[in-house]
Amino acid sequence: MKAVLYKDSHGATLRDIPVPRIGAGEALVAMDVCGLCGTDIMKLAIRAKTAILGHELAGRIAELGRGVEGFEVGDRVVVAHHVPCLSCHYCRRQSYSMCRQFKATNIDPGGFAEYVRIPALHVRHTMLKIPDQLDSRSASQTEPLACCLRNAKRLNVGPGDTVGVVGLGAVGQLMARVLHHGFKAAVVGLDLDPARAEAMNGWAKGFTNAAAAQREISGSTDGRGLDALIFTAGTPELAAERLAWVRDGGTLNVFASFHPDPRMTLNLNEIYHRELTVVSSYSPGLEDLREALDLIASGRVPVRSIAMTDYDLEHFDAAVSDVRARKAVKAVLRPAGAR
């Protein structure tokens, strides 16, 4: 089979490798589609020593190992790549992504492949059936939407609140839709790309000009400021500068990796006297995955309205290049013939 593999800091290469063999409790999934995540782009950019690429996976069960219950060959499924233990100190406090088990296993060899082996722990906890009415392309956004869902829960926002989103790429647009459609908060978005900003208009407010965004924030909140400001992109300097947009008692939210320099300077006196909160969110819990799939299937969070561009697996490099150049909002990879 063909698979995009990352080896020894030398980047990603399309290779021919054997179809993975599965054991008891495991599943083999034939990939329909796998989304290219910003995390994949980041791993390539920093030349991580080792990396498994592709985790926004939707496909069909091609084979089941002994003892698997609740699934049949031919079922369409989504699969998340990390699983918490559900019993440790972190899990008992719902800090699932900090669990020591969380990254101990992964899908094999990664989602950018014709077939993917799903380990038993993932089969039990993160492999979910796709409802019949839902297309695989939309279903593949379950994991990133679940990340946004958990992040929104940690911000504790709702009707009457106004939230800013800096960076309106795929994750920024998902985050904005979760906030507006799921939590009924007003959203003000900021991005360098006019098309991405305009994509929000009609249900939220998108801007490319910081001064115009600030005027909207001030006018819509009676000068109070944002209840929360989310960074899905940008620079540490920009985050420090835009802290002034956050209301007293509000929240600065870090929802992205910052490279190459992640360091920023915060005025701790301002944090203290204004009772500001700095919060991050990295990855979802199991209940977030199930809830996210339901939100997509029911249409309550319209992921289909986010621009997605299809690429054959053989054109992985082109997909990465187009996302980096901002020519594609969301790239999705498919094996030849998987349509």
C-alpha positions in Angstrom: 0.0 0.0 0.0 1.0 3.7 -0.3 1.6 5.8 2.8 3.2 9.1 3.7 5.9 8.4 6.3 8.1 10.8 8.2 11.6 9.5 9.0 14.5 10.8 11.0 14.0 14.5 10.7 14.1 14.2 6.8 10.5 15.1 6.2 7.6 13.2 4.7 7.9 10.8 1.7 5.3 8.7 -0.1 6.3 5.1 0.2 5.1 1.6 -0.7 4.9 -0.5 2.5 3.0 -3.7 3.5 -0.6 -3.4 4.7 -0.4 -3.5 8.5 -1.4 -6.8 10.2 -3.9 -6.6 13.0 -4.1 -8.5 16.2 -6.8 -9.4 18.7 -9.1 -6.4 19.5 -7.8 -4.3 16.7 -9.2 -3.1 13.4 -7.9 -2.4 9.9 -9.5 0.7 8.3 -9.4 1.6 4.6 -9.0 5.3 4.5 -11.6 7.4 2.7 -10.1 10.8 3.7 -7.7 12.3 6.2 -7.5 16.0 7.0 -4.1 17.8 7.0 -3.9 19.4 10.5 -1.8 22.4 11.5 0.0 20.1 13.9 1.2 18.1 10.8 2.4 21.3 9.3 4.2 22.2 12.5 5.9 18.8 12.8 7.3 19.3 9.3 8.4 22.8 9.9 10.3 22.1 13.1 11.7 18.8 11.6 10.7 16.7 14.6 13.0 13.8 15.1 10.1 11.4 14.7 6.5 12.0 13.8 3.3 10.2 12.9 1.4 12.3 10.4 -2.4 12.3 9.8 -5.0 12.0 12.6 -8.2 13.4 11.1 -9.2 10.0 9.7 -12.5 8.7 8.3 -12.7 5.4 6.5 -14.3 1.9 6.3 -13.5 -1.1 8.4 -11.7 -3.6 6.2 -10.9 -6.2 8.8 -11.6 -6.9 12.5 -9.5 -8.7 15.0 -10.7 -11.4 17.3 -12.9 -10.1 20.2 -14.0 -6.8 18.7 -17.7 -6.1 19.5 -20.1 -3.5 18.3 -18.5 -3.1 14.8 -18.8 -5.0 11.5 -16.6 -5.0 8.4 -17.9 -2.3 6.1 -18.8 0.1 8.9 -17.8 3.7 8.2 -15.8 5.1 11.2 -13.8 8.0 12.5 -10.8 7.4 14.8 -8.9 9.6 17.2 -5.2 9.0 17.6 -4.7 9.5 21.3 -6.4 7.6 24.2 -6.3 8.5 28.0 -6.2 5.8 30.6 -9.4 7.3 32.3 -8.1 6.4 35.8 -5.0 8.3 36.7 -4.6 11.6 38.7 -5.0 13.6 35.5 -8.0 11.8 34.1 -9.8 12.0 37.4 -9.5 15.7 37.0 -10.6 15.7 33.4 -7.1 16.7 32.3 -7.1 13.9 29.7 -4.4 15.2 27.4 -1.9 15.3 30.2 -2.4 11.6 31.0 0.8 9.6 30.7 -1.1 7.0 28.6 -2.4 9.7 26.2 0.4 9.6 23.7 1.7 6.1 24.4 -0.2 4.6 21.5 -1.1 5.9 18.0 -2.7 4.7 14.8 -0.3 2.8 12.5 1.3 4.1 10.3 -0.8 7.4 10.4 -3.8 8.7 8.6 -2.1 9.5 5.3 -2.2 5.9 4.1 -4.4 3.5 2.2 -4.9 1.3 5.3 -4.5 2.1 9.0 -4.2 -0.3 11.9 -6.3 0.8 14.8 -4.9 -0.5 18.2 -7.3 -2.2 20.6 -7.4 0.7 23.1 -8.5 3.0 20.3 -11.1 0.6 19.0 -12.6 0.5 22.4 -12.6 4.2 23.1 -12.1 6.5 20.0 -13.4 4.5 17.0 -16.9 5.8 16.4 -19.4 4.9 13.7 -20.3 7.6 11.1 -24.0 8.1 10.8 -25.4 7.0 7.4 -26.4 10.5 6.4 -23.0 12.0 7.0 -20.3 12.2 4.4 -16.8 11.0 5.3 -15.2 14.4 4.4 -17.3 16.2 7.0 -16.9 13.3 9.5 -13.1 13.6 9.3 -13.4 16.9 11.1 -14.7 15.2 14.3 -11.3 15.3 16.1 -10.4 18.9 15.4 -14.0 20.0 16.2 -13.7 18.1 19.5 -10.5 20.0 20.3 -12.5 23.3 19.7 -15.4 22.0 21.8 -13.2 21.2 24.8 -11.5 24.6 24.4 -14.8 26.4 24.4 -16.0 24.6 27.5 -12.8 25.7 29.3 -13.5 29.3 28.4 -17.0 29.2 30.1 -18.6 31.5 27.6 -22.2 31.6 26.4 -25.1 33.8 25.3 -24.4 37.5 25.9 -20.6 37.0 25.7 -18.3 38.3 22.9 -15.3 36.3 21.9 -12.4 37.2 19.6 -10.7 34.7 17.4 -7.3 35.6 15.9 -6.4 33.4 12.9 -9.3 32.2 10.7 -7.7 29.1 9.2 -9.5 25.8 9.4 -9.2 25.5 13.2 -10.0 29.2 13.7 -13.2 28.8 11.6 -14.2 25.6 13.4 -13.6 27.4 16.7 -15.7 30.4 15.6 -18.6 28.1 14.5 -18.5 26.2 17.8 -18.7 29.4 19.8 -21.5 30.9 17.7 -23.6 27.8 16.8 -22.9 25.7 19.9 -22.4 28.3 22.7 -24.5 31.2 21.3 -21.6 33.7 21.8 -21.0 36.6 19.5 -17.8 36.2 17.6 -15.3 38.8 16.2 -12.6 37.3 13.9 -9.3 38.7 12.7 -7.2 37.4 9.8 -4.9 38.7 7.2 -6.9 37.0 4.4 -10.0 38.9 3.2 -11.7 35.8 2.0 -11.3 34.1 5.4 -12.6 37.1 7.2 -15.6 37.5 4.8 -16.5 33.8 5.3 -17.7 34.7 8.8 -20.0 37.5 7.7 -23.7 36.8 8.0 -23.4 35.0 11.3 -20.4 36.7 12.9 -18.0 39.6 12.2 -14.7 39.1 10.4 -12.0 41.7 9.9 -8.6 42.1 8.3 -8.0 45.5 9.9 -7.1 45.5 13.6 -8.4 49.0 14.2 -11.8 48.1 12.6 -12.0 45.0 14.7 -11.3 47.0 17.9 -14.0 49.5 17.0 -16.5 46.6 16.6 -15.4 45.1 19.9 -15.8 48.4 21.7 -19.1 49.2 20.1 -20.7 45.8 20.6 -19.6 45.4 24.3 -20.3 49.0 25.5 -16.6 49.5 25.8 -16.2 46.5 28.1 -14.0 44.4 25.8 -13.9 40.7 24.9 -14.9 38.1 27.4 -12.3 35.8 25.8 -9.6 36.3 23.1 -8.5 33.1 21.3 -5.2 32.8 19.4 -5.2 30.0 16.8 -2.4 31.8 15.0 -0.2 34.9 15.3 2.9 35.8 17.2 3.7 36.1 20.9 4.1 39.8 20.4 0.6 40.1 18.9 -0.9 38.2 21.8 0.7 40.5 24.3 -0.4 43.6 22.3 -4.0 42.4 21.9 -4.4 41.7 25.7 -5.9 45.2 25.8 -8.9 43.9 23.9 -9.8 41.6 26.8 -12.2 42.9 29.4 -11.4 43.1 33.1 -11.9 39.6 34.4 -11.6 38.1 30.9 -9.6 35.3 29.4 -6.6 35.1 27.1 -6.7 31.7 25.3 -3.7 30.0 23.7 -5.0 27.5 21.2 -2.0 27.0 19.0 1.7 26.2 18.9 3.9 29.2 18.4 7.0 28.8 16.3 9.9 29.5 15.9 9.9 31.6 19.1 7.1 30.9 21.5 8.1 33.3 24.2 6.2 36.4 25.2 6.3 39.0 27.9 3.2 39.6 30.0 2.7 42.3 32.6 1.9 40.3 35.7 0.7 43.4 37.5 -1.9 43.8 34.7 -2.9 40.1 35.0 -3.2 40.6 38.8 -5.1 43.9 39.0 -7.4 43.1 36.1 -8.0 39.5 37.3 -7.2 38.2 33.9 -7.0 34.5 33.2 -4.6 32.8 30.8 -5.8 29.4 29.7 -4.9 26.9 27.0 -6.4 23.7 25.7 -4.6 21.0 23.8 -6.7 18.0 23.0 -10.2 16.6 23.6 -11.7 14.1 26.0 -13.6 11.1 24.9 -17.0 12.7 25.5 -15.9 15.7 23.4 -15.3 13.3 20.4 -18.7 11.8 20.7 -20.4 15.2 21.1 -18.4 16.7 18.2 -19.5 13.9 15.8 -23.1 14.4 16.9 -22.8 18.2 16.3 -21.5 17.6 12.8 -24.1 14.9 11.9 -27.0 17.0 13.2 -25.8 20.0 11.3 -25.7 22.1 14.5 -22.1 23.1 13.7 -21.9 23.5 9.9 -18.4 22.2 9.0 -19.4 21.8 5.3 -19.3 25.6 5.0 -15.5 25.6 5.7 -13.6 25.5 2.4 -12.0 22.1 1.9 -9.7 21.2 -1.0 -9.2 17.5 -2.0 -5.7 16.2 -2.9 -4.7 12.7 -3.9 -2.3 11.0 -1.4 0.4 11.3 -4.1 0.1 15.1 -4.0 0.8 15.4 -0.2 3.6 17.9 -0.9 1.3 20.1 -2.9 -1.3 20.0 -0.1 1.3 21.1 2.5 2.6 23.8 0.2 -0.9 25.2 -0.6 -1.8 25.4 3.1 1.5 27.1 4.0 0.9 29.6 1.2 -2.7 30.2 2.4 -4.0 28.9 -1.0 -6.1 26.3 0.8 -8.0 26.7 4.1 -8.3 23.0 4.7 -6.6 20.3 2.7 -7.9 16.7 2.8 -6.0 13.8 1.5 -7.5 10.7 -0.2 -5.9 7.5 -1.7 -6.4 7.2 -5.4 -9.9 6.0 -6.2 -11.3 6.9 -2.7 -14.1 9.2 -3.5 
